[in-house]
């Protein structure tokens, strides 16, 4: 994995995107704008800091200050201008004093951009825009009048997902001007690379389920012998990264007393069984009609803002099927709601042992279910290279109306079922003939699956007697991301 002396990991695809954008600026002499978004602690600032410090071009990297006045924002910006290791030309003169407005800042910036290509990054842009609601319009005017015609890569960055998504919508000043870059947590393959070659594929997936691929958490976990050891250590401290990071991220997007937060907690803390619409409504106080309306609205918000929750339907069903199920999409948040949030009070009063006991009891079964969406994503990525799945364009699960029958994995091409599969996330006991018999039985229940291939997903492999058509182990699944490692 590409690692610099300061411990920068991965992000090859994102770095390549930034390098291409800057190369276009250099080739054309014209400006390009990017809007970079991603959740807190996902590594946006680290990525862009690495980029500006290694791109070999003059740069300005400034970070807005939360709740600061416009004047304080511009004063902080001036300090940042002078702190660059490869500063923009003429900044000691042009920024000898803070600009009086954003319009003045962009005017001074124009004077520094008359020569070689440069990079300008405004991090936490939503905080600056909150302090000065005219900032978006001011930036648009400056861009249209002068900056777009100058050799600059201008990057605005934010962790407020909703605001950053709105930033480039058709009714906003920057519509059509900024390219969009979304920084995601590390995928399972990147988790494996960071952990090192001495860790198994199963350990990489465990790390992904616990940390969600967030760089800070993953780095902490890498120093522990295993994901379980990391969790046991973190559950003893209410200020640990595992406990705190989710709270900070959630508080920034969904205040604790908001309806969306209550709905998210209802989905995330469910211990067993599928989370359906009716199950969510049962956790909210109020009359039925009001609660159903509130939950419908809340689910729409949670599914829309950066995809905090995922909405699953049986393979082949319409997206608006009444058989919808809900889950927390982010693996770390899903883990946090299940094992950390319910135990925060115990951890705070020095009873981390209770949290540890709850984790040890629930981890094996939770892990087996939590890995299923990851497996489906891997199979879809691998499908084009898999016999009998090479034309599959969707991979999901399947269940009947009363949830009495479930299939872990169903691969389809349009309305046609190509394969059904079972996920047995076991490391010592192979997928055997009994498991295969159950899979053959449920295949008869899935509409149109009579001739579908049988897929066994098991880290321990399969026995000779199982007689399935395709076997996928943890190493096979991990390769799904390795082919397109970023």
Buried (B, 14 or more C-beta within 10 A) or exposed (E): BEEEEEEBBBBEEBBEBBEEBBEBBEEEEEBBBBBBBBBBBBBBBBBBBBBBBEBEBBBBBBBBBEEBEBBBBBBBBBEBBEEBEBBBBEBEEBBEEBBEBBBEBBBBBBBBBEEEBBBBBBBBBBBBBBBBEBBBBBBBBBBEEBBBBBBBBBBBBBBBBBBBBBBBEEEBBBEEBBEEBBBBBBBBBBBBBBBEEEBBBBBBBBBBBBBBBBBBBBBBBBEBEBBBEBBBBBBBBBEBBBBBBBBEBBEBBBEEEBBBBBBBBBBBBBEEEBBBBEBBBEBBEEEEEEBBEBBBEBBEBBBEBBEBBBBBBBBBBEEEEEBBBBBBBBBBBBBBBBBBBBBBEBBEEEBBEBBBBBBEEBBEEBBBBBBBBBBBBBBBBBBEEBEBBEEBEBBBBBBBEEEEEBBBBBBBBEEBBBBBBBBBBBEEEBBBBEBBEEBEEBBEBBEEBEEBBBBBBBBBBBBEEBEBBBBBBBBBBBBBBBEEBB
